[in-house]
C-alpha cells in the first residue's frame, strides 16, 4: 500500500508536468499583514497581532507580542485566540486538550508524551515567526487532535546577505538565558541557524483533601523545580534550478529537569481520630535529549502554484529519569522506606510525506498527499525498594519493559473550486494504524482504520465580509503512556496504570463563521458544535486502604458547542487592542462513571490585550486572560486568571530592551474537584507564576536589497 500511495502522487505529478499549463486565477491583491522580520531587524510597533484567515485556518504573527521576545512558546500561545495554556504548559483549543502540535507542518517527538508541556515551556518563542491555529482542519491535515491543530512556523533568514541577532535575558529567582541566530541569503542559497539556552526555576505548593467511605485524607506538599534547556537548529535551502529546490534541517535539544518535593499526609476516620500519618520526600532528575534531521525537495511545474513536495524526517528522543522517594511513617509505628524508579524512554519516529498541488483553472485546485509514519518506542522501568538507599532491591511489581510499535499510513485528497461567490473545499482522508504493544510478556494488537471526510465553505458577501461553514471528522489516538498496562508508583497512596484496550476518540465537528475586515479593524465570530465518541479520560478508583489508581478509559460521551468572538483594531493611532472571548456549553454522559444522569455546564473564557506606542521608541503592552469553571468527567475545575505586562525600548537601530512581567498580580491558581458518589477530592495548586524577565537584543549584519516575501501561509494555498 505504501508504494501505491507514493506512486499515485508521483504519477499525478508526472502527468501534470506534461499537461498544458493552466494559469492560476488572479485574485484582487490584499494588503499583507505585517510580517516578522526574522533575524534581521529591531522593530517597535504597536500594531495588533497580524492575522490572516483562509478557508480552513487562521495564521497569527507573534512578532509583536513582547512575551514572545523573551519567553517560551507556551507564553506566546497563551495570548492567541482559541488557545488556552495553563502554567504547566498544557495546551487546549476551546477547552479541548486533545491538540496536535506541528513544527513547519511536521510532527515532532518533543511534543509527544507526558513531557509535551515541558517542551513548550522550554522552547524559546523567538524561534517562531507565526502560529497557525486550525480548529476544524480539512482532510489535508492528519486527523490526530480532536481539538484541532497548532502549527508552529519557524523563522527563516530574510534579506540578501547575512543577518544576525544576539539576545541576553535575565530574570528573578535565577531565571535567564542567551540566544543567538544567524541567517544568510544569496541568489540560490538560503541558510539559517540558532542556539538557545534557558533556565526557569519555579516553586509550587499543593493541598489535597480526599473523602471516601469512612476515611478523610489530607496531603500538603512543597515543590521546587528547575528547568534548563539547551537547543540548536540549522536549515539550508538551495535552488538547483528555477523549478527545483532541495533543503535540509537538523535540530538538537537537551532538557535537564530537577524536582524536589516534601509532603505530609494525614488520614482520619469517621470520628475524626488520626489513624495514619507519614512524610514523604521525592526527588526527580530527568535528562531529555531530542535530535531530528529532515530533508525536503520541491519541484515546480508550469503554472503558478503547480508543485510537488517531498519531505523525509527522522526524530529521536532519549529520556532518562530517576525518581527517588523516602517515606517516613509516623503513625501507627515509626518506619522508614525508600523507593526508586529508574526510567529509560527511547522513541524513534520516521516520517515520509508527499504533497502534490495542481491548479485546475478558474480558481480550482486539486491536492493529493500521503504520509507514512513509523514509531519504534521502548520504555524501561526498573523499580526498587528498601530500608535505605544502599539497601535498595529490585521490586518485580514495579519493574517492566513496554514496547510500542506503530505503522501509520495516511492519504488524502482535497478539491477546491469557486461557484459564484461561494468557494467549496471538499476533502477525504484515509488513516490506518497498525499498533503492536508488548508488556508483561504479552503482545497486543490494537489496529484501527478510518475514512474521514471534510467540507469547508466560504461565501463572500462584499469586499469586507465573508461567511464560512465547515464540517470535519477527527480522532485522537491514545498515547503510549495511556496504553501501558504496567502499574507506575507515584506515592504510597497513588498509582497510575494504562489501558491497552483503549480505542481512538472520534469527533464530529461543525463550525459557522462570519468575518469582517476594514482596516484597521478585524472581527470574527464563530459558532461551533462537537460530538465526541469514546472519549479517552482519566478515571480515579479507590482500590482499598485509601490507595487510588488513575487509569484511562473510553468512559464518556460528550457534546459541546459555543460562540467565539475575536476583535482587533485601534482605539487611537497609538493605542491598539485585541479582544477574544469564548462562551461554550458542555454535556457529558457519565453514567458509566457512577453518575445517575448526564451532566452539563456553561463556561466562559477570554483574553484582552492593549499595546500603547508611547513614543516612536517606546511600547507598552498589557495582556490578561480568564477561564471560568470547567466541567471534567468526574468533577470540575475552578476559574483562573492572570495579567502580563511588557515594555520595549528601541535604543537604536541595532539594540532593543524588553522587560516582561508574567502574572503581575499573582492571580494564578489551579483548583480541581472530583465529586462522584464514591469519592470527593479537592486539589489546590499554588504556582510561583509571577516572573520578571529583562531581555537585551542586538541585531547586526542586516541584509539589504531583497524584499521581505511577506506574511504567507505554510504550505500550498493562500489566504482568502
Secondary structure, DSSP 8 states (H G I E B T S, - for coil): -HHHHHHHHHHHHHHHHHS------------------TTS----------EEE-SS-EEEE-TT-THHHHSBHHHHHTTSTTEEE-TT--EEETTB--EEEEETTEE-GGGSGGGHHHHHHHSBGGGEEEEEEESS--TTS-SB-SSEEEEEEE----SSEEEEEEEEEEEGGG-EEEEEEEEEE-SSEEEEEEEEEEEEEEEEEEEEEEEETTEEEEEEEEEEEEEEEEEEEEEEEEESSSSEEEEEEEEEEEEEEEEEEEEEEEEE-TTS-EEEEEEEEEEEEEEEEEEEEEEEEEEE-SSTT-EEEEEEEEEEEEEEEEEEEEEEEEESS-EEEEEEEEEEEEEEEEEEEEEEEEEEETTEEEEEEEEEEEEEEEEEEEEEEESSSTT-EE-GGG-EEEEEEEEEEEEEEEEEEEETTEEEEEEEEEEEEEEEEEETTEEEE--EEEEEEEEEEEEE-SSSEEEEEEEEEEEE---HHHH--S-EEEETTEEE---TT---EEEEEEEEEEEEEETTEEEEEEEEEEEEEEEEEEEEEE-STT-EEEEEEEEEEEEEEEEEEEEEEEEETTEEEEEEEEEEEEEEE-GGGT-SS-EEEEEEEEEEEEEEEEETTEEEEEEEEEE--EEETTEEE--EEEEEEEEEEE-SSSEEEEEEEESTT----EEEEEE-SS-EEEEEEEE---EEEEEEEEEES---SS----S--SSS----
